[in-house]
Each structure stands twice: as C-alpha cells, then as structure tokens.
Amino acid sequence: MSFSELESLIEEAHRHLIKALYGPDAGPRDGIPQALTELLSGRNVILSAPPGYGKTNIPYCLGYLAATRPDLCQRAIHVLPLRSIIDDCYRKLFEDKEARLAKAPPLVKGVVARQSLDAPGSPWLQRKLIITTLDTFTMCSMRLPPAEARLVIRGLSLGHGFFARAAILASTVVFDEVHLFLEEGGKMASAFSALLRWLSVFSTPVCVMSATLPPQVEEFLRCELSFSGGFRVLRYGRDFRDEDFEIHRLQVAERLRTKKPRKGNARDIAKEAAMARESYERVLVVVDTVADCIRVAEMARELGHEPVVIHGKIAREHRRKRLETLKGREWLAVCTQVVEAGVDVSALYLVSDGAPPCALVQRAGRVLRHAEDVGREGIISVFLDEEALAGEAYKGIYDTELVRAAIEYLSEHRRELMWHLPSGPEGSGYEDFIRECYAKAGFTITAYGPLARGLTDLLKGFVTMARIVETLELMGGSFVRNEPLVLGFVNYSGLKEGNAVNEKTWEELTSWQLTLSGKDVLRTLGGDFLALVPDPSSGSFTVKRKRVKNERHLIKELLQGRIYGVLVPPELYHEDYGLLTRREGD
C-alpha cells in the first residue's frame, strides 16, 4: 500500500468514526490523521494538543482499524494513568450503560474491553481495543497478568504471561495523559522509562500524548524513544492546527476571566463555590485530596447546596450516575484530580485548589468546553493553602515549587493568559505558562537510573518468574506505585464471616466496588476487616476475617492470593461523599 493510499484510508476511517461517535455534524480534526499515519508506518509519535481536542479518538481509530483492517493494525492498547478514566473512555463507545448498543460497530463489547483491577475484560490483552491502566500494562509486560499473578507467585502455575507480552509487542500502544506518569517521578517515571525502551527495542509503535507537554517532559520522551527507528513530535500550533477549533477557543477566551489567586483553605473554597452557584448554573470545584473533597462538599451542603461529589474512592455505580448528572444544565460538582482527564464536562465557573501548571490547564479545560457555551461568561478562581506549602509536596501530592511558581505566574499574567490554546495571537498561551513555571521551579523528571535499568533487564530477557516475583516483592507489591492498590466492595449485601459468594451476590458486589490504597486498608479499616478469599474448590470466594499488622503484611497477603478484595462496612461509606477516609493523626 502506498503512503497516499494509507493516508486516504486513515482519513476515511477517522471521518466515519467521528460521525458515528459524535453525530453527523462532527468533523475530523487536523493532526489526528497525521499521528495515525505515522503510527501505522511504524514510527513513534509524541503528540500535544489542547484539552477537548479529541486525542482519545486516536486509540478509537486504531481499534476500529484493528477490527476492520488487521493487516494494518493488529490491536490497540490505550494506557491511562487512573482507573477512574477507563470507564469514561469505554462508555463513550456505547449508547447504554450495559454496553449492548455500540455507536461505531465493529467496536462492540468483546471487541473492545476494559482491563484493570476491577474490570477484567481481557486478562491477556487479546481484544482489538483494550483500555487499561499503567499498573495492569506493566504487570502484563512483566509476564504477570493480574488475573493469574497470585497463582504464579505461589508457584502453582507458570501462567500465560508470554501471551500477554506477545500481545503488547504486536500492538500499537497509546499512553494518554503522560504528564501524570512523569510528574510524580520515582517508581512510576522509572517504570515508564523501562517500558518505552523495551517497546522501542521491539519496534512496537508507541504514541505518547498529553494536552500539557512541558519541555522537560518532551526532552525525557525524546531521550527514551531515541532507541527506536524513529519518532515524530506533533505539537498543536506548530505542526498542525484546526481553524474551527481555534475560532471556538478564541471566542471563549473573550469571555473567560481569571481572578487573582487568593490564600484560602477548604472553607474558603466552599464559600466561593456556594456564592458562584447563586449566579452560575454549572460550578466545578477541583481540590487535591479526597479528604478536602469531602470537607468542601459538607460545607457546601451546610450553605444550602446539593453538591455532586466525584473522587477516586466513589463506588462504580455512584460514579456512573454522577457523571450522568454532570451532563445536565445545572449542578455544583466537587471533585478531585480524577476530573482532569477523560471527563467531558463544561462548567461556567471553576474554583480550584493550588496545583502545578499542567493540572491547572487541565482543570481550566473543563470551563466553557462545549460549543453551546460560546458567548457565555466564564470564571476561573484559584486558592492557595499556605500551610500546605511548608513541605516538599503540596497537599502531600504536588511539587511545592511548581505550585508556588504557578500561583506567582497567575498573579502577574492572569489577564493575558489563554487557557485553552498553547499559544495566543496576542497574549501568552498555556505552553508559555507551563514553560515559565517549570523553568522557575527548576523541575526535572526524576527517574532512578538503576531501577529503570533493572526493570528494563526484566523486560528484555527471558528471566525466571522467581526473579520477577522477587523484584515485585522488593518494590512493595507494585512496579509503578508507592503503595499497593486493593479492590474494595461496599458490603451492602451484608456478608458475614464464613459466607460463600454466589453469582447473585457477586453481581451486587461489583456494582459497589472501588479502589482502595494500602493506607485505606490500614488506617480507615484499622487493619481488621472482612475479605474475599478465593475458594479453589468452588472457583468462587468465601468471606474471612483478616488482621494485617502493617503494609508489608498486607502486600504479602495480596501477592500470595490470600486476599482478593476487601469488604468495606457501609458505615464507612457515605452515599453522598464516598469512602470516609481517615487521615494520619485522626
């Protein structure tokens, strides 16, 4: 097939998919076909395009081509930083919550699958389009698919890890919201470095994309992808642009106003949100921690409002209903960072906690996002909690100097900043904002060389499973995170110790599942809880009481398969606020 024929085929597939997913009036956007052409020609792509531009259509198009033209693309794997985003990306392909009515056949249930801790749709990544997390992708790359990791670790099976690894190497892999993989540094950046080098060695086409791509991140990616046969950087405004999109964003910029950042805590944020809701129909609050999210929501309720609460510790059924609510015309939503990526909402007023520039740009991308809001007034208001600036990590999450630099920049340049475009015709765009903040903070990507090299050795070589398992245990039960993630189920079924889990009960439990951290299990549940334990004789689960002394003990129980999931007592899960987390010192 000639290059021009490939371009024509991709443009036709892209146009068809866009209209199927978004309606007959929707049209393709420049830059997306170019990225697809590069990938299907065997080259890696680093893509930067504004929030709301349609980058997610790249894995959708790859999946569509994998289902219709497997000679061009065998499968597509869409790798995301957060489990909470997976459901949103998957749901966009279907008309109904049961995923029975596909918008763009042949992208139907079974051809498309979610694969994560709580969504085992394709354990060995064999479907045509798989939407997964970095955690699961890394485990599968290491020949430890989560579905059978416990058996492998206990020495009861060698597993089918080579199937998962072969599926990855024969795919086109899209890493989305890549800044979230790298800003944390440490383990996650090191694991990501090892994955990119491994995929490059085997010439697996990789697309790394984000709306926010600081120079330091781009340089890191260029270095890691230099081992491949070639890569191309595609930046909006420099390598491509879309006239209709730009006209819309420029119209929005005329009515979008940014207030001068102010000092304030959760109570100040709640007051501002309540006041804003008196005049604006859709108000979005984004804070940095689950504890602050619950605190702001409680205060907003005291002030006479009914907030929609969304964070990473909301049960699946509640999250689905709340995202539907945000499609309505009036709401006050209080969220954490989970709203920054993959959630398509359009607020009129944003109240944000302090955050690095990339996070603030993503949050601002949820203001006046939809075409019907052009001409409306929009407000962005940012608060800084000065007490949280005392340590190295703001709110225990973000680099303090990056947050400080962002606030200082907004204090001086907020009037001319264009939040929705990387560069503006007159004022500065968000790329100027990000570049200056990173430079002022002296921020660098901190991937640990020895760790990255060690993980690369495990990926490249045919090493024993014992060595891989030993490394996983030494790394605290996760190749990418600083603490293990645990599957939780709100125990509305009233299960007691000794109960067996039948099919009906299992269906009830999966509607109320959520992801817990190791700290949640040890601190919020007190290390003493009911757990689902695999029953080899029945192939199902029984309920047993578990008492874990510390994180190391918990990791051992998880890796050995003695805990599949944790039952959360209903009194620790609030219908409106989600898991009632306990902080250190409570």
N, C-alpha and C positions, 0 to 999 in steps of 0.2 A: 504494500500500500504506500502510495506516495505521500509526502508531507502535506500537500494541499488536500488530498483526499481525507487524510486523518483530521485535519483542521475542519473540513466541511462536515464530517461525521460527528465530531465533538460538538460543533455549534448547533447542529440539528438536534442531538440528544439533549443538550443543555436547554435549548428553547422549548422542547417538548416537556421536559421535566418541570421547568419553571411554571409553565402554564397549568400543568396538572396539579402542582402543589399550591399555587398562589392565585390561580384564576386566569381567565383568557386575556385580561388586560396587562398581566405581568410580562415583563420582557427581560431578556438576558442582560447581564452587566459585564462591561469590559473588564478584562483581567482574569476572570474565572476561566474562560475557554483557553487563554494563553497558559495558565497554570496546568490545566488538564492536558494540553498538548505536550508540554514539557515532561510531565509525569509519564504519559503513555509513550513517550520517546525514550524513556529510561533515565531521565535526568531528575535530580532532586530540586526542590523548589523551596525558597524562603519567601513567604507571602505576607505582606502587611496591607491591610485595607480597613477602613473605618468601621466602628460598631454599626450593625444594621445593614452592612453592605451585601451580605449574602454569602459569606465564606463557607458556611455549612453546606452549601449546595455542591461544593467540590466532592466530599465523600458520597453525597447522594448520587451525583452523576457517575462517579466511579462504580458505585454499587449497581446502578442501572446498566452501565456498560458491561459489568461483570456478568449480569444476568442475561444480557442480550447479545453481547459480543465477547465471549470468553477468550477469543483469540487475541484480544487487545488487553484485557484486564481479567485476571483470574478471580480476584476478590479484593475488596476494600476493607480496611480496618481503620475506624475512626477512634482515636485515643484521646480521652478527655481527662482533665485534672480532678474532677469531682463527680462522685456517683450521682449526685442530685441532678446533674445536667443530662445524664443518659436518658432518663425517662422523657425529658422535654424534647430531645433530638429525635427519639424514636416515635413519640406521639405525633410529631409534625407530618409523618408519612401516612397517617391513618385518619379516617373520618370519625371513628368511635373509640372509646376507651378500651374496648376488648380487642382492638386491632383486627377486626374482621373485614372492614371496608377500607381497602388500600386506595390512596389517592393516585398513585402512579404505578399501576401494575407494569412489570412483574415484581416490583418491590413490595411483596406481600409478606405476611407473617410466615416465618420459616425460611424465606429467602433473606429477610432482614432479621437480625437477632441482637438482643442486649446480652452482654456477658459481664457480670460483676459479682461481688459477694452476695448480693440479694436478687440477682436476675440471671439465673443460669440458662441462657437461651442457646449458647453454642460453646460447650465446655472446651472443645479443642479447636475453636476458631475456624470452623469449616464452612460457615454460611457465606453467601455472596457479599453481604454488607454486615459487618459486626461493629457495634457501638460499645466501647469498653472503656475501662479506666487504666491509668498508667500502672496501678498496682497489679491488676489482673494481667495486663500485657507483659509486664516484667516477669511475673511468675510463669506465664506460658513460655516466654523466651528462654527461661532457665530450666525448661522441661519439668516444671512443677505446676501443671494446671490446677487451680484451686479445687476443682471438683474431686480430684483424687490425691491431692497433696498429703492428706492425713494417712492414707494407706501407704504411700511411698515413704513417708517419714518414719512410720512404724515398721518398715521393712516387710510389709505384707504384699507389696506389689512393686514392680519396676515402673508401672504406669505407662501412659501413652504420650509422654512428653514430646517425643520426636514428631508425632503427628501435629501437635500444636506449633512446634518450632518450624516445621516444614511449611505449615500453612502461612505463618508470618512471612517467611522468606519468599514465598511465592505470591505475596500480596502487594498492593500499593498501600502504604501506611500514611495516614494523615494525623499529625499531632496538632491538636487545637488548643488555643489559649496558652501558648507555650511560655509566656512570661510567668504564669503561675507555677510551671515546673522549675523555673530557674531562680526566681526572686528569693525563695527560701534558702537556696544554696545547700551545702552539706550533702546528705544522703541522696536527696531527690535529684539535685544537679549532677551528682556523680553517677547515679544510675542512668540518667538521661544521656550523659556523655557516653557511657559504655554502650548503650543501645544504639545511638547514632553511628558510632564507629563500627559496631558489629553489622548493622544493616548496610552500611556503605561497603564493607568488605565483600558482601554477597550481592552487591548491585541491586538491592531492593529499593525501588523508587520511594522516596520519602518527601512528604510535603509538611513543612513546619510553618504554622500560621498563627497570627495574632493581630488584633487591631492595634496593639501597642508594642512596638519593637524598638526598645532603646538601642543606641549604638553599641553598648556593651553586650547586649544580648545578641545582636546581629553578628558582632565580631566573634563571640563564642560559637555561634552556629556555623559561621564560615570556617572556623578552625576545625570543628568536629566533622563537618561534611567534606573537608578537603581531601579526605581519604577516598572519596568516591570518584567516579569517572567524570563528574561534572555537576554543577548546580547553577541555578539561576535565581537571583533576587528580584522579586517583583514588588515594587512599592507604589501604592496609590499616590498619584500626583507627579511621580517621576517617570514611571514606566507605563502607566495606564491611568485613565480617568473616565468617569461616566458623567455626561453632561446633565442628564435628568436628575441623577442623584445629587450632583453638586448644586444645581439650581434649588432643589428642595432644601438642602442643608444651609445654603446661603440665606434663603427666606426665613428659615428657623432662627438663624443667628441674629437676624434683625430684631427679634422679639425675645431673645433669651438673655436674661440678666443674671450676673453673678454677684452676690453680696460679698462684702469684705469679710474674710474669715474671722470668727469670734471665739473667745475662750468659753468653754462650757462642758458640762457633763451630761449624763443621760437625762436628767430632769430638764435641762435647758433644751435638749433636742426634742423631748416630748412636748414641751410648751410651744416651741416653734412649729412643730408638726400640727398640733391642735389648732393653733392660730391660722396656719396656712389652709387647713381644711375648711375653715369658715368661708374662704373666698375661692378656693380652687377645688375642682371635683376629684382630681386624682393626685394624691400626695404620696411620694415614695420616701421612706426613711431607710437609710442603709447604715448599720453600725458594724463594729468589728468583731464582736463576740456574741455568743448565744446568751450569756448572762445579761449583757447590755440590751440585747434584743427583747428579752422577756421583761426587763426592767422598764424600758421605754414603752412597751405595749401596755403594761399595767398602768403606768402613769397616764397614757393617752386615754385609757378607759376611765380612769378617775376624772378626767377632764371632759367626759361625755361622749367619747367616740368609741366605735367598734372596730379596732384595727385587725387587719388580715396579717397574720404572723407567718413568716416563712424563714426557716433556717435549716441547717443540716441535720437537726435532730427532731424533725417532724415526721410522723408516720406516713407511709406512702399514700394511703387513702386520703388523709387530710391534705397532703401536699397537692394531690391531683385536683381536689375540689377548690383549693385556694387559688391555684393558677387559673382555673376557670373563672373565678370571681374577678381576677385582675383583667379579664377581657371585657368587663363591664364598663359602664360610663362613670361610676362614682365609687371611690374607695380611698382608704388610708392604709397603706401597707408598711409594715415594719419588718425589715429583712436583715440578713447578714450578707456576706460576700457571695452567697450562692446565686444572688440575682444578677451578678456582674456578667455572667457568661451563659449564653444559651437560653436565657429567659427573655421572651419578646414582650415587653410591656412598654407603655408610653405614658409617662407621668407629666403633669404640668408643673409640679413643684418637687424639688429634691432637697431633702435635709440629710447631710452626710456627716458621719464622724470623720476625723482626720485619717488620712491614708496616703500611701505613695501615689505619685502622679499617674501611673498606669491604672491603678484601681479607681482613682477619681475620674479618669477619662471613661472607663467602662461604665461607671455609675451615671455620669453625665449623658452617656449614650442612651440611657433609658428615659430621657426627658425630651418631649416633643419628637418622639421617634417615628410616629406614624404620619402618613401623608395628610390624614384628616385633621391633624393638629397644626398644620402650617397656618400661620396668621394668628395663632393663639400666643398669649404671653406665657413665658416660662421663667422659673426662678431656680437658681442653684445656691444653696446655703450650706457652708461647711463650718463645723465646730472643731475646736482643738481642746482636748483634755490635757491640761498642762501637767497634771500629776503623772500621766502615763508617759511623759517624755523623759522621766528620770532614768529609765533603764536603757539597755541596748535595743530592746524590742518594744515598740509602741503597742500597748494592749497585749503584750506577750506574743505578737504576731509579726509586725512590720518593722523594718529597719528604721530606727528613730531618726537618723539624719535625713533619710529620704522623705519622711513625713514632714519634718521641720522645713526642708527645702521647698516642698510643695506648698506649704502654708505661706512661706515668705514670698514665693513667686506670685501666688494668687493675691496677696495683699498689695502687690505692686502692679501686676499686669492683668488683673481680672477683667477690666473693661474691654481690652482689645483681644482677649483670648477667644479663639474659635474652637469650641469643644468638639464639634462634630466633623471637622476636616483636619487632616495632618498639616496643611498649610493654607493660609488665607490670602486673598488678593491684596489686602491691606495690613490687617493685624497679624499676630502670630497664631499659628495653628497648634494642635495638641502635640505635634512632634517637637516643636520648639520648647514647649512646656516640659516635656519629658526629658529632652536632651539637656536642658539647663539644670534641671533638678538632679539628674544623675551625676552631672559634672560637679555641681556644687557639693553634693554629698560624698563624692569620691567613691561611689558604689562600684563594686566589681562582683562578677559571678564567682562564687567560691565552691568549685568542685574539687574534692580531695583527690589529687592525682593517684596516690597508692590505691585508694578504694576504687576509683574508676578503672584503673588498670587491672585490679584483681577481678572485678566484675566482668570486664572485657575478656579476660582469660577464661572465665567460666562459660561465657557465651560462645567463644570461638572454638574451644577444644571439646573433644568427646571425653569429658571428665566424668568421674564416677558420681552417682547420685549421692553417695555418702559425703563427698566433698561439698556438693551444692547445699545439701541439708545442713551440714556443719556451718557453712558460711551464713545461711539464713538464721540459724540459731544465734550465732555470734552477733548478727546485726539486729537482734531484738525482735525476730519474727516478721520483719518486713524489709524488703530490699530498698524501699523508697521513703518510708515514713519513720518518724522518730518514736512512734509507739504503735502497737497493733490495733487494727480495726476489728470490731466484733459485731456480729449480726445480732440485733436485738428484736424482740417481739413484745408488744404491749399485751399483757396477759388478760385480755378481755374475755377469753374463753374460760377463765377460772381454773386453769390446770393446777393440779397439786402433785406433790412428790409421789412418784410411783405410777402416775397416769401414762398410758400409751397414747400416742398422737395418731388418730385415724385420718382418713382422707378429708373428711368434712372439717375437722379441727385445723388441719394444715392449711386449708383454703382460708379459714378465718384468720389464722396467724399471719399469713403472707400479706393480707390487706393492711395489717398493722405493724409491719416491720420497719425498722430504722437502723441506721448505722451508729454504733457506739465506739468510743475510744477506750483505750485501756484505763484512762483516768475516770471515765464514767463508771466503769465496772467497779473499780476500786474505791472511788470516792462517793459517787452518787448512790450506788447499790451497796456500798460498805464491804465489798468483797465476799458477801454472804448472799447467795441468790439461788433461784431455781434455774436449771439449764436444760436445754435439749441435748440429749446424748444419743448418738447413733446406736441402734439395736441391730447387730448383724443378723440375728435370727429372723427378724421380720422385715428388714430393709427400711424400717421407719425409725421413729425416735421415741425414747422414753424420757420422762421428766425426773431429774435427780437434783438433789441439793448439792451445791458446790461451795466450798470455802477456800478462797485463794488468799495467800498471805501478802503477795506483792506482785509487781508486774512480771518479774521473771517466772514466778509460779504460774501466772495466767498464761504467758506465752507458751510454756511447756504443755499446759493442758490443751491449748488450742492446736498446737502443732502435732501433738500426739493423738488428736481426734477425740479427746475425752470431753470436749465441749464443742458442739456445733453452733449453738446460739444461746442467748441469754433471755430469760423471761423478765420483762420489766413490770413491776407491780403497778396496777392502774393508778394508785395514789401518787406515784412518781411521774406520771404522765398527765399533763393538763390538756383538756380538749382544745383549748384555745392557744396555749403557749408551748405545747410540746414537752419534751423531756425537761424536768425541773432539775437542772444541773446544780451541783454543789461546788463552790469554789474552795480553793485551799484556804484554810482558816475558818470556814463556816462551821 
